[in-house]
């Protein structure tokens, strides 16, 4: 099959778009940001600051406080002070604060989207159309629960837990902050939020929004910093609830630290999702689903469809279509509105992707990458499809967290299930077939918290999300997303 | 004329529907209220525990895929058979000095009936259809986590067992249970009831012995998905919780220092504690 790019090279026609960069004028960055503790912006007692880098240019955007143990102490103390009044507030009043946050996010959506893209490298069309709207929706959804908690769990009376220590990753910085803060606030908890080291800026802007919303001081505190800051939040004796999204390795360490303390924990960890394509699928739609599944957000997605399982009878045609589609993906300036793949989030992450790519080659898998020019500066990785992959290869077992797809084949539905479930993870899975009974048969058997059938990477605040097995426990979204923040007491008969 | 000599019972383990002794050959004495020896119970080994987990893993998929109606009937059948042997259960409870033995047996049977009825209803309270902002049918269903390791309390031996095991099994899990250390006798009689009920072999496996010894092995076993620490001594529970982190096991912690077994222990959330939520999306379109 002739790719569009080849046709173009032959001079038949041109599909290159003119540059369409989003203006950054809407964002005004200070040279340095402090911590948001007890409703005030305070310099870190540690005295330390970290640079936040634009991964698309390697330019330092600004400096951000690196909170130490004393700073975490202060944040937890501020939260603890704020908790009794916040928990005692009638639900309908708490709801209005959370609604205010949702509305401000919508009103300042462009600013948030541009800042997210500057700080994290994701394409502006994703931050604009996915991250920011979903974050606002999340606050809006949970705001409405604040005064309806008595209906959340039949037969139970519910109470907030206290101080929630929340540690979030760099792949969806604002959205993960929303997933953590919204249910915690609605249920009457107070928060100490620790954004990721490489992407703190939208969480800091969100703290400004909380401030403007008039949220009582100490109800939301934001402590920026590195891994040690996160560890201090998790281990702090004044924290009643730990919520973590990130790697399985760190998640296990957190579960171990928290053991025996009585803290309630939820973990949303890694994944190695199978995206299963049957011969009776609508193949062109499936190819779009494969692309979305692995290249959305540069593959920096815990639920990414990173293992393609394609039925042998259609493997060749699916791979041809997929490779042709890859040549049309636009890699480059994340601020350009036509960009499909932006920058890799950090130099360290680029190194990890490269290392696993090299392992794939060394173990005998065959990589395919479309030709595409990459910018001179910044961190980039071409969209990659590995064929000739076996189940024992590292690229079929380990989470790459980058735009790298491993392709395996199967003959029968039973084999597809066995291969899909052959992983310690269990966050998500995809199924593509036009046969309804096969979808439900597969959905029953796939060991994953989310099954996308004839679609992929859909998220909604009303829809519970979370893992099986080593992908973690607890759900975010829906009524189920309230439970991690509640103490449940039985109503006596 | 000489008085008839009673036939005493040898208490063993309950694994994969059979009653093996420990491969280790170890036993320990069970004492009556007056300190005399009532019987010798098996002190299970690590190998026995591995056998029990293997049996549970093998039995679980079929149990989970049987209809909820069938699972409800099987559990109800267990309660029927408990009722028939209520006097024996009460005698064995009383023998180790448990107060209110008859009331405990009654409550245990009632609890079993209560959970039997949840098998085909738990999805009503834990499952949802989700109003997502787009043209998708999106629903969430509870599914059994798989293999659950349960530490039951020493007291109440029978009611504690029923309150923790019935919800996990009702959910479609297979279980490995550490019985009351001080009175496993009544629990092993319940095992005879389970063995002759319609419960498939391997769905419930019961080990007797030292919780301090068996608990960490259970928590460290890579083929156990959830551990329930309700009946674990505090220090053992902490160690188990730490071990559970090695493969991100779900941990059910005791509700409080002294759970209210009479009423507070009975809840649909005890069923969902050993379940996962699975969300399924499908586009709507002509």
Interface residues (C-beta under 8 A of the other chain):
Chain A: X137 X153 X154 X155 X156 X248 X251 X252 X253 X255 X256 X259 X260 X262 X267 X269 X424 X439 X443 X448 X449 X450 X451 X452 X453 X454 X455 X458 X460 X462 X463 X464 X465 X466 X468 X469 X470 X471 X472 X473 X475 X478 X479 X480 X488 X490 X492 X493
Chain B: X125 X128 X130 X131 X132 X133 X134 X136 X138 X140 X145 X225 X237 X238 X241 X242 X244 X245 X246 X247 X248 X250 X253 X263 X264 X267 X268 X269 X276 X277 X278 X279 X280 X281 X282 X283
